[in-house]
Amino acid sequence: MTDCMGCLYLCIAKLKDIPEIPSQGNVFRLDGDVYIVQSATEEDGLVSIELRAEARGGVDGWLS
């Protein structure tokens, strides 16, 4: 998915495989890249996490 503000990614994980459900605005690391959580919902043991990146490779520049 993409929009005018950057790239959006949908990550789906088993609830038991992540330490907690991330909150909107939190930093989320995936495969060495850094993203910002747009939303996260849990249903039937699966967590859907929508992530935003402003540039390819995550948003490391946001953290400085």
C-alpha positions as CSV (number, residue, x, y, z in Angstrom):
1,M,0.0,0.0,0.0
2,T,1.2,3.5,-0.6
3,D,-0.3,7.0,0.0
4,C,0.9,10.6,-0.4
5,M,2.7,10.6,3.0
6,G,4.9,7.5,2.3
7,C,4.6,3.8,2.3
8,L,2.3,1.7,4.4
9,Y,2.9,-2.0,5.2
10,L,0.6,-4.6,6.8
11,C,2.4,-7.0,9.0
12,I,0.4,-10.0,10.4
13,A,1.8,-12.0,13.3
14,K,0.7,-14.6,15.8
15,L,-0.1,-13.0,19.2
16,K,2.1,-15.5,20.9
17,D,5.1,-14.6,18.7
18,I,5.3,-10.9,19.7
19,P,6.0,-9.5,23.2
20,E,3.0,-7.1,23.1
21,I,0.5,-5.5,20.8
22,P,2.2,-2.2,19.7
23,S,0.4,1.1,20.2
24,Q,-0.2,3.7,17.5
25,G,2.9,6.0,17.2
26,N,5.3,3.4,18.6
27,V,8.5,2.5,16.8
28,F,8.4,-1.0,15.3
29,R,11.5,-2.8,14.1
30,L,11.1,-5.3,11.3
31,D,14.0,-7.0,9.5
32,G,16.5,-4.4,10.8
33,D,14.4,-1.4,9.5
34,V,12.4,1.0,11.7
35,Y,8.8,1.9,11.1
36,I,6.0,3.8,12.9
37,V,2.9,1.9,14.0
38,Q,-0.3,3.4,12.4
39,S,-2.6,0.9,14.0
40,A,-2.7,-2.6,15.5
41,T,-5.6,-5.0,16.1
42,E,-5.9,-8.5,17.5
43,E,-8.5,-11.0,16.4
44,D,-8.5,-14.8,17.0
45,G,-4.8,-14.9,18.0
46,L,-3.6,-12.9,15.0
47,V,-2.3,-9.3,15.2
48,S,-2.5,-7.0,12.2
49,I,-0.1,-4.2,12.4
50,E,-0.2,-1.3,9.9
51,L,3.3,0.3,9.6
52,R,4.4,3.6,7.9
53,A,7.8,4.4,6.4
54,E,8.5,7.7,4.8
55,A,11.5,6.4,2.8
56,R,12.6,3.0,1.6
57,G,14.3,1.1,4.4
58,G,12.3,2.5,7.3
59,V,12.3,5.7,9.1
60,D,15.7,5.7,10.9
61,G,16.1,9.5,10.2
62,W,13.0,10.2,12.4
63,L,14.8,8.9,15.5
64,S,17.7,11.3,15.5
